[in-house]
Amino acid sequence: MLQLDILNLDNSLNLIKIWFLSQLSNFNFNIMHQTISSIAAKKAGLELDSIKNLSDVSRKAVELGGRILMDHYGKLTNIKNKGRSGDLVTEADLECESEIIKLLQRETPEISIIAEETGTKDRGGNLSWCLDPLDGTTNFAHSYPLFGTSLGLVWNDMPLLGAISVPFINEIYWAAPQIGAYCNQECIQTSNCKSLIDSLLVTGFAYDRFTIEDNNYSEFCWMTHRSRGVRRGGAAAIDLAFVAAGRLDGYWERGLSKWDLAAGVAIVEIAGGFISDYPSGKFDLNNGRILACTQGISCQMKKELEKVRPLDCHLYGAEKTIESLNSKRS
């Protein structure tokens, strides 16, 4: 208990200052930061026991997904194109999704499911699981080891909790409000990077990059010259997981789907990160654009991304494709 010396105001103020600073060093500023997930949990009326149970289900599901993917790794016999160039589906995607849906219907029959390959199974409530059975399908099809399963729970399109498996390196990233963010059983948090020029970033390119000029090529070049480097992992959920763990300092992308983002957004925010639309604006799960980074470079990343304009398609030899598509639309 702090005792004030009322006869010596200067000494009392110094005591207050010393006590305050000692408490400040142990204070968790994330308590002050009301995340999308904490708001969603409150609006959904979920108590801690329910959150724990749902988080356990998400981890169990992506662990199952990881096992199935590793069973198929390097052994694929049926790789199909879903229509857009580079948009693949394999027997591993389909089996993984089917088995996880069975698990979710058994464990949480009252919750809707939005799955990449088989669509929506609506249960009529405000809670939905968003499932990407194989994030990084192109990587997987080429035996490139950056792939995984992503499962996020959303309330009215607000990410609430999630889990992401990266089975090749035996890691499961998961987070839930009131519980925290973890890789396996180790607590994680975003990096303390405070300068864009000292950051390591990651991004990706959507399947429609062949058909529009707003395809992130310009942003990639711009941010490469304003950071230590920009990686392209090829799996959005894993990019987000690595930002949450502080392996990467920032991530932006466009053209994404709910199942790409739902789990990762919750994990990054709960790990102390910044989430928004890009180049600026409030995050919206439905518009497919995201900026996710450590708090220390959020303003710098937004400022730089706001400056970028798409490259002319003639500069990378895509004028025939894009002009042809534009003429067909007109």
Secondary structure as UniProt FT lines:
FT   TURN            6..7
FT   HELIX           9..24
FT   TURN            25..26
FT   HELIX           29..31
FT   HELIX           36..44
FT   HELIX           48..72
FT   TURN            73..74
FT   STRAND          79..81
FT   TURN            85..86
FT   STRAND          88..90
FT   HELIX           91..107
FT   TURN            109..110
FT   STRAND          112..115
FT   TURN            116..118
FT   STRAND          119..121
FT   STRAND          127..135
FT   HELIX           137..141
FT   TURN            142..143
FT   STRAND          148..155
FT   TURN            156..157
FT   STRAND          158..166
FT   HELIX           167..169
FT   STRAND          171..176
FT   TURN            177..179
FT   STRAND          180..183
FT   TURN            184..185
FT   STRAND          186..187
FT   HELIX           196..198
FT   STRAND          200..203
FT   HELIX           207..210
FT   HELIX           217..224
FT   TURN            225..226
FT   STRAND          229..232
FT   HELIX           236..244
FT   TURN            245..246
FT   STRAND          250..253
FT   HELIX           258..270
FT   TURN            271..272
FT   STRAND          274..276
FT   TURN            285..287
FT   STRAND          290..293
FT   HELIX           295..297
FT   HELIX           298..307
FT   HELIX           313..316
FT   HELIX           319..329
//
